[in-house]
Amino acid sequence: MAKTLCIIINWNAAVDTNLLVEQVWKTTTAHIALIDNGSTDKSKEQLMAACSRLQAVNWQSQFECMSERLQLISSATNDGFAKAINKVIRCVLPNTYDFIWLLNNDALPEEKALVHLEDCLLQQKDLGFAGSVIMDYEQRNKIQCCAVRYHPFFAVSKLQFKNQQWDDAKDYISNDKHIFQHGASLLVRYSMLEQLGLLDERFFLYAEEHDWQVRATKLGFGNALVVKSKVYHKGSMSTANAHHLFYYYYNTSAIKFAYKYHSFLLRTWNVIALLGITIIRTKGNMKALYWGVKGILLGYFKPNQYANL
């Protein structure tokens, strides 16, 4: 049986996070590292109350490789996705786990979602990542994402089969139509990390899992979509109450990614292309446009600067 560590990050969303933790606890044998990433509401108290019903737990400042199946880690600040995940992985002892399961706190996996991901990586040793089909949380037959295709000319990613009905699209989904797997449910081969390294912490939010998989591909590790593994996802909860920040973080990460992998000419064009896309997407919302432009400029002129506000 595979040994998997599931890492979940909470930020001001204890209700969703508690539902997820309970689901992972009941339907899998995975150990769980739950990180509160500097929440400013009463998340810590709510998480503690719910998790205490599953197991006696206390808040720790970092992950401890002990026998407890569930551990709560408290961060005083919001460090972003990559940095929070890296904090846990750095503390994992060699040979403790076969896989790391990154799971968004606003997601809810089906009962055998993890089993199907594990089976994929156990059977295909050349793969470093396995991703789930991401379905809409409310409309359970509607697809959010079946892997992701990257468009370097525009520096944006397109979610494959987005908004299509599962019954209509399932027979057409294949691994030939993607570039990388979505981070809402991503199983990572732990032994690969010795060569690959950790997530790039310059990506505060968005693009970090894409960068990870690009680097892995250069080392010979592929990725695969596991059609049998389904996760129901609310989506964009990190910026749901401040949608202008979506454009800031997305654009910053998009340009940083372009800076890292594209030529000078292409990444300069990416700035113009992404500006045009942002103008179209924001639909006259000046606040969103302002933050989108700010994100582009930060990504281009200060690609190594931490993107948090």
One Martini backbone bead per residue (centre of mass of N, CA, C, O) as a GRO file, in nm:
protein
  309
    1MET     BB    1   0.096   0.037   0.022
    2ALA     BB    2   0.069   0.355  -0.009
    3LYS     BB    3   0.241   0.655   0.097
    4THR     BB    4   0.057   0.950   0.196
    5LEU     BB    5   0.075   1.310   0.178
    6CYS     BB    6  -0.156   1.553   0.272
    7ILE     BB    7  -0.180   1.894   0.156
    8ILE     BB    8  -0.337   2.168   0.337
    9ILE     BB    9  -0.467   2.499   0.276
   10ASN     BB   10  -0.553   2.770   0.487
   11TRP     BB   11  -0.768   3.077   0.417
   12ASN     BB   12  -1.044   3.187   0.545
   13ALA     BB   13  -1.185   2.856   0.519
   14ALA     BB   14  -1.297   2.639   0.736
   15VAL     BB   15  -1.546   2.501   0.622
   16ASP     BB   16  -1.414   2.376   0.371
   17THR     BB   17  -1.172   2.240   0.511
   18ASN     BB   18  -1.332   2.047   0.698
   19LEU     BB   19  -1.465   1.884   0.475
   20LEU     BB   20  -1.202   1.778   0.353
   21VAL     BB   21  -1.068   1.642   0.593
   22GLU     BB   22  -1.296   1.441   0.643
   23GLN     BB   23  -1.282   1.303   0.367
   24VAL     BB   24  -0.987   1.207   0.378
   25TRP     BB   25  -1.013   1.051   0.643
   26LYS     BB   26  -1.248   0.846   0.547
   27THR     BB   27  -1.127   0.761   0.231
   28THR     BB   28  -0.831   0.738   0.351
   29THR     BB   29  -0.470   0.680   0.453
   30ALA     BB   30  -0.374   0.953   0.473
   31HIS     BB   31  -0.180   1.192   0.564
   32ILE     BB   32  -0.219   1.515   0.740
   33ALA     BB   33  -0.139   1.853   0.640
   34LEU     BB   34  -0.248   2.143   0.814
   35ILE     BB   35  -0.251   2.482   0.698
   36ASP     BB   36  -0.239   2.794   0.846
   37ASN     BB   37  -0.214   3.101   0.643
   38GLY     BB   38  -0.275   3.360   0.820
   39SER     BB   39  -0.540   3.400   0.938
   40THR     BB   40  -0.806   3.664   1.018
   41ASP     BB   41  -0.995   3.482   1.147
   42LYS     BB   42  -1.150   3.180   1.304
   43SER     BB   43  -1.009   2.925   1.185
   44LYS     BB   44  -0.838   2.789   1.406
   45GLU     BB   45  -1.074   2.720   1.595
   46GLN     BB   46  -1.244   2.559   1.387
   47LEU     BB   47  -1.031   2.348   1.316
   48MET     BB   48  -0.980   2.236   1.595
   49ALA     BB   49  -1.267   2.140   1.658
   50ALA     BB   50  -1.290   1.941   1.418
   51CYS     BB   51  -1.017   1.776   1.451
   52SER     BB   52  -1.071   1.672   1.745
   53ARG     BB   53  -1.287   1.459   1.648
   54LEU     BB   54  -1.062   1.280   1.503
   55GLN     BB   55  -0.813   1.405   1.679
   56ALA     BB   56  -0.565   1.471   1.878
   57VAL     BB   57  -0.473   1.820   1.863
   58ASN     BB   58  -0.208   2.054   1.772
   59TRP     BB   59  -0.034   2.330   1.730
   60GLN     BB   60   0.224   2.396   1.497
   61SER     BB   61   0.508   2.546   1.339
   62GLN     BB   62   0.567   2.253   1.225
   63PHE     BB   63   0.640   1.972   1.077
   64GLU     BB   64   0.601   1.638   1.217
   65CYS     BB   65   0.747   1.313   1.207
   66MET     BB   66   0.498   1.134   1.310
   67SER     BB   67   0.230   0.913   1.390
   68GLU     BB   68   0.037   1.111   1.328
   69ARG     BB   69  -0.213   1.172   1.089
   70LEU     BB   70  -0.271   1.463   1.218
   71GLN     BB   71  -0.159   1.800   1.133
   72LEU     BB   72  -0.106   2.125   1.272
   73ILE     BB   73  -0.016   2.431   1.102
   74SER     BB   74   0.117   2.749   1.198
   75SER     BB   75   0.095   3.069   1.042
   76ALA     BB   76   0.144   3.413   1.082
   77THR     BB   77   0.156   3.412   0.766
   78ASN     BB   78   0.105   3.470   0.425
   79ASP     BB   79   0.312   3.266   0.204
   80GLY     BB   80   0.176   3.102   0.018
   81PHE     BB   81   0.176   2.812  -0.150
   82ALA     BB   82   0.474   2.726  -0.192
   83LYS     BB   83   0.593   2.788   0.090
   84ALA     BB   84   0.403   2.607   0.253
   85ILE     BB   85   0.471   2.339   0.119
   86ASN     BB   86   0.781   2.344   0.168
   87LYS     BB   87   0.780   2.333   0.476
   88VAL     BB   88   0.686   2.039   0.485
   89ILE     BB   89   0.883   1.887   0.294
   90ARG     BB   90   1.146   1.956   0.455
   91CYS     BB   91   1.040   1.760   0.708
   92VAL     BB   92   1.063   1.511   0.545
   93LEU     BB   93   1.159   1.204   0.562
   94PRO     BB   94   1.316   0.967   0.427
   95ASN     BB   95   1.090   0.717   0.327
   96THR     BB   96   0.801   0.797   0.439
   97TYR     BB   97   0.701   0.867   0.142
   98ASP     BB   98   0.572   0.833  -0.187
   99PHE     BB   99   0.356   1.073  -0.162
  100ILE     BB  100   0.221   1.393  -0.266
  101TRP     BB  101  -0.088   1.566  -0.183
  102LEU     BB  102  -0.235   1.821  -0.356
  103LEU     BB  103  -0.507   2.011  -0.195
  104ASN     BB  104  -0.764   2.196  -0.216
  105ASN     BB  105  -0.981   2.338   0.022
  106ASP     BB  106  -1.225   2.365  -0.218
  107ALA     BB  107  -1.230   2.054  -0.224
  108LEU     BB  108  -1.384   1.720  -0.332
  109PRO     BB  109  -1.323   1.399  -0.321
  110GLU     BB  110  -1.356   1.109  -0.418
  111GLU     BB  111  -1.316   0.811  -0.269
  112LYS     BB  112  -1.095   0.708  -0.520
  113ALA     BB  113  -0.900   0.934  -0.612
  114LEU     BB  114  -0.627   0.848  -0.484
  115VAL     BB  115  -0.601   0.558  -0.584
  116HIS     BB  116  -0.579   0.633  -0.887
  117LEU     BB  117  -0.324   0.801  -0.861
  118GLU     BB  118  -0.139   0.588  -0.736
  119ASP     BB  119  -0.163   0.373  -0.959
  120CYS     BB  120  -0.034   0.541  -1.180
  121LEU     BB  121   0.253   0.578  -1.038
  122LEU     BB  122   0.308   0.274  -0.986
  123GLN     BB  123   0.292   0.189  -1.302
  124GLN     BB  124   0.449   0.476  -1.381
  125LYS     BB  125   0.783   0.556  -1.336
  126ASP     BB  126   0.801   0.819  -1.542
  127LEU     BB  127   0.621   0.960  -1.342
  128GLY     BB  128   0.562   1.259  -1.129
  129PHE     BB  129   0.253   1.312  -1.216
  130ALA     BB  130  -0.097   1.329  -1.097
  131GLY     BB  131  -0.423   1.412  -1.220
  132SER     BB  132  -0.732   1.535  -1.187
  133VAL     BB  133  -1.055   1.573  -1.236
  134ILE     BB  134  -1.223   1.886  -1.258
  135MET     BB  135  -1.515   1.966  -1.093
  136ASP     BB  136  -1.803   2.102  -1.022
  137TYR     BB  137  -1.950   2.158  -0.718
  138GLU     BB  138  -2.252   2.219  -0.811
  139GLN     BB  139  -2.211   2.099  -1.112
  140ARG     BB  140  -2.131   1.769  -1.132
  141ASN     BB  141  -2.126   1.750  -1.473
  142LYS     BB  142  -1.916   1.983  -1.477
  143ILE     BB  143  -1.630   2.102  -1.619
  144GLN     BB  144  -1.325   2.262  -1.535
  145CYS     BB  145  -1.080   2.029  -1.566
  146CYS     BB  146  -0.851   1.857  -1.814
  147ALA     BB  147  -0.616   1.993  -1.781
  148VAL     BB  148  -0.339   2.195  -1.933
  149ARG     BB  149  -0.284   2.462  -2.165
  150TYR     BB  150  -0.012   2.630  -2.303
  151HIS     BB  151   0.038   2.985  -2.420
  152PRO     BB  152   0.322   3.152  -2.498
  153PHE     BB  153   0.223   3.402  -2.666
  154PHE     BB  154   0.021   3.489  -2.403
  155ALA     BB  155   0.083   3.370  -2.111
  156VAL     BB  156  -0.144   3.138  -2.100
  157SER     BB  157  -0.399   2.928  -1.969
  158LYS     BB  158  -0.595   2.634  -2.059
  159LEU     BB  159  -0.878   2.477  -1.978
  160GLN     BB  160  -0.973   2.166  -2.034
  161PHE     BB  161  -1.313   2.128  -2.096
  162LYS     BB  162  -1.448   2.374  -2.014
  163ASN     BB  163  -1.798   2.352  -1.938
  164GLN     BB  164  -1.836   2.068  -1.994
  165GLN     BB  165  -1.996   1.777  -2.023
  166TRP     BB  166  -1.917   1.471  -1.919
  167ASP     BB  167  -2.102   1.293  -2.104
  168ASP     BB  168  -1.984   1.435  -2.371
  169ALA     BB  169  -1.645   1.422  -2.308
  170LYS     BB  170  -1.517   1.149  -2.194
  171ASP     BB  171  -1.441   1.011  -2.484
  172TYR     BB  172  -1.215   1.264  -2.554
  173ILE     BB  173  -1.025   1.219  -2.329
  174SER     BB  174  -0.671   1.291  -2.318
  175ASN     BB  175  -0.306   1.304  -2.303
  176ASP     BB  176  -0.281   1.487  -2.584
  177LYS     BB  177  -0.424   1.778  -2.452
  178HIS     BB  178  -0.166   1.852  -2.273
  179ILE     BB  179   0.084   1.990  -2.043
  180PHE     BB  180  -0.062   2.007  -1.753
  181GLN     BB  181  -0.148   1.993  -1.414
  182HIS     BB  182  -0.365   2.063  -1.185
  183GLY     BB  183  -0.341   2.184  -0.839
  184ALA     BB  184  -0.607   2.083  -0.690
  185SER     BB  185  -0.505   1.774  -0.785
  186LEU     BB  186  -0.178   1.655  -0.688
  187LEU     BB  187   0.045   1.397  -0.753
  188VAL     BB  188   0.366   1.332  -0.598
  189ARG     BB  189   0.680   1.217  -0.637
  190TYR     BB  190   0.905   1.208  -0.388
  191SER     BB  191   1.178   1.095  -0.511
  192MET     BB  192   1.205   1.330  -0.727
  193LEU     BB  193   1.287   1.580  -0.538
  194GLU     BB  194   1.594   1.538  -0.526
  195GLN     BB  195   1.618   1.652  -0.826
  196LEU     BB  196   1.401   1.890  -0.850
  197GLY     BB  197   1.278   2.008  -0.606
  198LEU     BB  198   1.103   2.271  -0.520
  199LEU     BB  199   0.909   2.516  -0.512
  200ASP     BB  200   0.871   2.830  -0.646
  201GLU     BB  201   0.849   3.114  -0.432
  202ARG     BB  202   0.790   3.345  -0.649
  203PHE     BB  203   0.515   3.199  -0.648
  204PHE     BB  204   0.240   3.282  -0.475
  205LEU     BB  205   0.015   3.255  -0.715
  206TYR     BB  206   0.033   3.064  -0.950
  207ALA     BB  207   0.238   2.847  -1.168
  208GLU     BB  208   0.394   2.648  -0.979
  209GLU     BB  209   0.303   2.371  -1.106
  210HIS     BB  210   0.407   2.428  -1.387
  211ASP     BB  211   0.704   2.470  -1.324
  212TRP     BB  212   0.749   2.193  -1.196
  213GLN     BB  213   0.675   2.026  -1.459
  214VAL     BB  214   0.886   2.145  -1.645
  215ARG     BB  215   1.134   2.060  -1.480
  216ALA     BB  216   1.066   1.755  -1.486
  217THR     BB  217   1.077   1.710  -1.792
  218LYS     BB  218   1.389   1.771  -1.811
  219LEU     BB  219   1.431   1.492  -1.626
  220GLY     BB  220   1.195   1.273  -1.739
  221PHE     BB  221   0.918   1.366  -1.607
  222GLY     BB  222   0.597   1.307  -1.620
  223ASN     BB  223   0.240   1.347  -1.693
  224ALA     BB  224  -0.107   1.272  -1.575
  225LEU     BB  225  -0.431   1.199  -1.650
  226VAL     BB  226  -0.695   1.082  -1.426
  227VAL     BB  227  -1.011   1.001  -1.507
  228LYS     BB  228  -1.105   0.843  -1.237
  229SER     BB  229  -1.019   1.110  -1.098
  230LYS     BB  230  -1.229   1.302  -0.879
  231VAL     BB  231  -1.290   1.662  -0.830
  232TYR     BB  232  -1.462   1.899  -0.638
  233HIS     BB  233  -1.472   2.255  -0.733
  234LYS     BB  234  -1.503   2.588  -0.669
  235GLY     BB  235  -1.299   2.819  -0.700
  236SER     BB  236  -1.124   3.108  -0.629
  237MET     BB  237  -1.116   3.152  -0.304
  238SER     BB  238  -0.866   3.342  -0.250
  239THR     BB  239  -1.036   3.581  -0.447
  240ALA     BB  240  -1.352   3.605  -0.406
  241ASN     BB  241  -1.354   3.891  -0.222
  242ALA     BB  242  -1.101   3.989  -0.436
  243HIS     BB  243  -1.088   3.988  -0.765
  244HIS     BB  244  -0.851   4.180  -0.833
  245LEU     BB  245  -0.628   3.976  -0.723
  246PHE     BB  246  -0.630   3.778  -0.950
  247TYR     BB  247  -0.487   3.964  -1.157
  248TYR     BB  248  -0.234   4.010  -0.999
  249TYR     BB  249  -0.135   3.714  -0.953
  250TYR     BB  250  -0.162   3.602  -1.236
  251ASN     BB  251   0.018   3.813  -1.387
  252THR     BB  252   0.270   3.785  -1.224
  253SER     BB  253   0.314   3.479  -1.282
  254ALA     BB  254   0.308   3.488  -1.591
  255ILE     BB  255   0.561   3.676  -1.622
  256LYS     BB  256   0.758   3.509  -1.458
  257PHE     BB  257   0.743   3.264  -1.638
  258ALA     BB  258   0.837   3.406  -1.894
  259TYR     BB  259   1.110   3.502  -1.778
  260LYS     BB  260   1.217   3.205  -1.727
  261TYR     BB  261   1.146   3.078  -2.047
  262HIS     BB  262   1.171   3.329  -2.222
  263SER     BB  263   1.247   3.544  -2.433
  264PHE     BB  264   1.278   3.873  -2.461
  265LEU     BB  265   1.075   3.912  -2.692
  266LEU     BB  266   0.844   3.735  -2.585
  267ARG     BB  267   0.807   3.868  -2.300
  268THR     BB  268   0.743   4.146  -2.416
  269TRP     BB  269   0.493   4.055  -2.568
  270ASN     BB  270   0.339   3.940  -2.321
  271VAL     BB  271   0.269   4.211  -2.198
  272ILE     BB  272   0.082   4.305  -2.426
  273ALA     BB  273  -0.109   4.062  -2.435
  274LEU     BB  274  -0.197   4.066  -2.131
  275LEU     BB  275  -0.316   4.344  -2.136
  276GLY     BB  276  -0.538   4.287  -2.341
  277ILE     BB  277  -0.672   4.058  -2.181
  278THR     BB  278  -0.735   4.227  -1.926
  279ILE     BB  279  -0.921   4.435  -2.057
  280ILE     BB  280  -1.131   4.226  -2.143
  281ARG     BB  281  -1.186   4.079  -1.866
  282THR     BB  282  -1.263   4.342  -1.685
  283LYS     BB  283  -1.494   4.515  -1.817
  284GLY     BB  284  -1.433   4.819  -1.684
  285ASN     BB  285  -1.277   4.744  -1.427
  286MET     BB  286  -1.055   4.950  -1.279
  287LYS     BB  287  -0.949   4.792  -1.039
  288ALA     BB  288  -0.872   4.534  -1.189
  289LEU     BB  289  -0.689   4.670  -1.398
  290TYR     BB  290  -0.485   4.793  -1.208
  291TRP     BB  291  -0.392   4.518  -1.080
  292GLY     BB  292  -0.312   4.382  -1.343
  293VAL     BB  293  -0.090   4.585  -1.423
  294LYS     BB  294   0.076   4.559  -1.166
  295GLY     BB  295   0.146   4.261  -1.210
  296ILE     BB  296   0.298   4.289  -1.475
  297LEU     BB  297   0.520   4.486  -1.376
  298LEU     BB  298   0.634   4.311  -1.152
  299GLY     BB  299   0.707   4.061  -1.328
  300TYR     BB  300   0.905   4.220  -1.521
  301PHE     BB  301   1.089   4.413  -1.320
  302LYS     BB  302   1.038   4.187  -1.056
  303PRO     BB  303   1.081   3.855  -1.075
  304ASN     BB  304   1.215   3.809  -0.765
  305GLN     BB  305   0.976   3.917  -0.625
  306TYR     BB  306   0.762   3.907  -0.386
  307ALA     BB  307   0.398   3.916  -0.439
  308ASN     BB  308   0.306   4.012  -0.187
  309LEU     BB  309   0.133   4.280  -0.019
   0.00000   0.00000   0.00000
